[in-house]
Amino acid sequence: MAASLLEGIQSPEDFRHFNLSQLQHLAEEVRTRIISTTARTGGHIGASLGAVELIIALHYVYNTPEDKVVFDIGHQAYAHKILTGRLHQFETIRQLRGLSGFLKRHESIYDVWEAGHAATSLSGALGMAVARDLRHEPYQVACVIGDGALTAGMAWEAMNQLGHLQTRMVVVVNDNSMSIAPNVGAFSRYLTDLRTAPGYLRMKQEIEALLDSLPVLGGPLRRTGERLQDLLHHAVLPGNVFEELGFKYFGPVDGHDLGSLIGVMRSARDVPDPVVIHVITQKGKGYRPAEEQPVEFHGPGPFEITSGRMIKKPEALTYSQVFSRTLVELAQEREDIVAITAAMPDGTKLDYFQAQFPNRYFDVGIAEQHAATFAAGLAMSGLRPVFAVYSTFLQRAYDQVVHDVCHQNLPVLFAIDRAGLVGGDGATHQGIYDIAFLRTVPHIEIAMGKDEGEMRQLLKAALQRPNPVAIRYPRGPGRGVAVDEPIAEIRWGKAEHIHQGRDLTLLALGPMVYTALDVRRRLQAEGYRVGVVNARFVKPLDEDMLNEVAQQSTALMTLEEHALMGGFGSAVGEWLVAHRIRIPLQCEGLPDVFIDHGPTDYYLDMYELSAEALSRKALQWLKELATIPPS
Ligand SMILES: Cc1ncc(C[n+]2csc(CCOP(=O)(O)OP(=O)(O)O)c2C)c(N)n1
């Protein structure tokens, strides 16, 4: 085994003098490191293995960090982390206080842009390139965007402006024909055509060489000559969307052939106009299990390297699994139910629904905005669309929820997956804002069951409502309650008053109900009489229940795994104020900060939402209340 080149790399400067074979050796070492680390930590291995050569070539050709390389999402950039001084921290990736799974400006000066959501790179990079020009600065700007992210409207909003401004910037399209699942849509098909068109590249080069060889005209005839060249170009070459939009198109180039990549990148770098480099890569490249099962290896947990088997402890069905099974059950009885995902068939488990009802299932690509408005159109025309979407990604479709769904009061069901803390993906993916941003919008109703069984009941009931509804549920396994029985009816808008209590009533949302029951046990042991309400509904609030507990109890405490500001507790507080009900209220939830990656339990503890911390706080508060004379 040759000596390690990787160990000597502190920054890209250290390999800019390498020859091709050294670079290839480096790529292999980086690849091995990604595999051995993610096998232990889990993470975005597939995309990262596919982008190893691409990242080496970028840092080789560009003078980073002076030149800016912007990565879309950032999940594919593990090689970038390893090569920019983070090799020895790499094993901490996605772990508490370790490296983020995405790019972070505080981690490295080479991370010039932070993301987690798709298709922001082009707009961010264009902003940098325009600022550079206005400030007369010399650096180059390149961005890397996947074919999946190019299904997002936002990418095309940026392409539109870039093609118009003709700003100097390089757009690397990292085309592996995969989103998380196989990429979908007409544009994806177009990219496939572009890279597989037989002889297209050769023909293109020959025709361009021919046109270039035409005599250069001088003076007033020059412009006419150029236009004639343009016309001929368009007349004889099959249209290329990028060129039509004003980009110079380089490619397709093999994204695992470092020599070709570097050659093409150098040529592209020296073009003073916007450029697209179309790079063909393979997801999971170099690790057989990830090449063969790209969906499973998009972002797996820990796995066994030799077999590629996932190291998973047997757990209860996940909320997503129960959601999809329930939807199938309901769809068997109701032909009007249709399901939508924005590029997350595996994550939302709608792939199961797809298998049963292929014609009633739509993967719209990474296009949450379109998905919401598409659902509005379906609902307008007699169907019952269910848009299964992670809480964090619904953020992108806010105006569509407000303007198209809620304003027209259409019966769209938003099945909000990953509501609450999400763990390893961290700050950009926490599902802790949706109540706040949905609750203010007229017509929509919002509910969350205490477990997967209640989620089933809420889903069924929601599909009978005449208006938009959001049903939230958390990431990961449910509590293992029975989900095979027929779905029981639930009274819409009604909370479940589990225990009554004179001293304090805990109003809990979602699985926090179980925490509340634990808190109650602890406080009862201290001699307090504590009530527990499973709130279920954030909107409408169960006003009868609120009136009742306000009369029965001395104090109220709300519990939720959501931002405190604007959440369920805020709703309760607003209601009490509006009804001039004077009762001590304490709201428990998440603070006004972005919460990083790390185990959910750790953050629940840190933000005092564990049963232990809540009991401590409640005890303290009850003691304080006892010393305050009644007003
Ligand atoms: C707005 C948004 N929706 C969904 C996702 C979830 N997601 C993460 S990676 C990914 C696929 C991206 O595909 P592509 O851009 O081709 O990159 P690749 O993983 O193939 O390198 C998706 C859908 C996201 N990050 N952002």
Ligand as a Chemical Component Dictionary entry (heavy atoms), coordinates in Angstrom:
data_LIG
# 
_chem_comp.id                   LIG 
_chem_comp.type                 NON-POLYMER 
_chem_comp.pdbx_formal_charge   1 
_chem_comp.three_letter_code    LIG 
# 
loop_
_chem_comp_atom.comp_id 
_chem_comp_atom.atom_id 
_chem_comp_atom.alt_atom_id 
_chem_comp_atom.type_symbol 
_chem_comp_atom.charge 
_chem_comp_atom.model_Cartn_x 
_chem_comp_atom.model_Cartn_y 
_chem_comp_atom.model_Cartn_z 
_chem_comp_atom.pdbx_ordinal 
LIG C1  C1  C 0 -36.486 21.701 -0.404 1  
LIG C2  C2  C 0 -35.979 20.314 -0.148 2  
LIG N1  N1  N 0 -36.806 19.258 -0.340 3  
LIG C3  C3  C 0 -36.357 18.008 -0.107 4  
LIG C4  C4  C 0 -35.080 17.783 0.312  5  
LIG C5  C5  C 0 -34.609 16.367 0.649  6  
LIG N2  N2  N 1 -33.476 15.968 -0.197 7  
LIG C6  C6  C 0 -32.210 15.964 0.256  8  
LIG S1  S1  S 0 -31.119 15.470 -0.889 9  
LIG C7  C7  C 0 -32.331 15.245 -2.025 10 
LIG C8  C8  C 0 -31.986 14.755 -3.405 11 
LIG C9  C9  C 0 -31.152 15.740 -4.120 12 
LIG O1  O1  O 0 -30.847 15.243 -5.371 13 
LIG P1  P1  P 0 -29.695 15.907 -6.207 14 
LIG O2  O2  O 0 -29.823 17.389 -6.151 15 
LIG O3  O3  O 0 -29.676 15.290 -7.543 16 
LIG O4  O4  O 0 -28.395 15.546 -5.392 17 
LIG P2  P2  P 0 -27.738 14.093 -5.200 18 
LIG O5  O5  O 0 -28.174 13.627 -3.848 19 
LIG O6  O6  O 0 -28.224 13.199 -6.287 20 
LIG O7  O7  O 0 -26.298 14.355 -5.276 21 
LIG C10 C10 C 0 -33.583 15.543 -1.495 22 
LIG C11 C11 C 0 -34.860 15.410 -2.202 23 
LIG C12 C12 C 0 -34.271 18.918 0.518  24 
LIG N3  N3  N 0 -33.029 18.811 0.978  25 
LIG N4  N4  N 0 -34.737 20.160 0.272  26 
# 
loop_
_chem_comp_bond.comp_id 
_chem_comp_bond.atom_id_1 
_chem_comp_bond.atom_id_2 
_chem_comp_bond.value_order 
_chem_comp_bond.pdbx_ordinal 
LIG C1  C2  SING 1  
LIG C2  N1  SING 2  
LIG C2  N4  DOUB 3  
LIG N1  C3  DOUB 4  
LIG C3  C4  SING 5  
LIG C4  C5  SING 6  
LIG C4  C12 DOUB 7  
LIG C5  N2  SING 8  
LIG N2  C6  DOUB 9  
LIG N2  C10 SING 10 
LIG C6  S1  SING 11 
LIG S1  C7  SING 12 
LIG C7  C8  SING 13 
LIG C7  C10 DOUB 14 
LIG C8  C9  SING 15 
LIG C9  O1  SING 16 
LIG O1  P1  SING 17 
LIG P1  O2  DOUB 18 
LIG P1  O3  SING 19 
LIG P1  O4  SING 20 
LIG O4  P2  SING 21 
LIG P2  O5  DOUB 22 
LIG P2  O6  SING 23 
LIG P2  O7  SING 24 
LIG C10 C11 SING 25 
LIG C12 N3  SING 26 
LIG C12 N4  SING 27 
# 
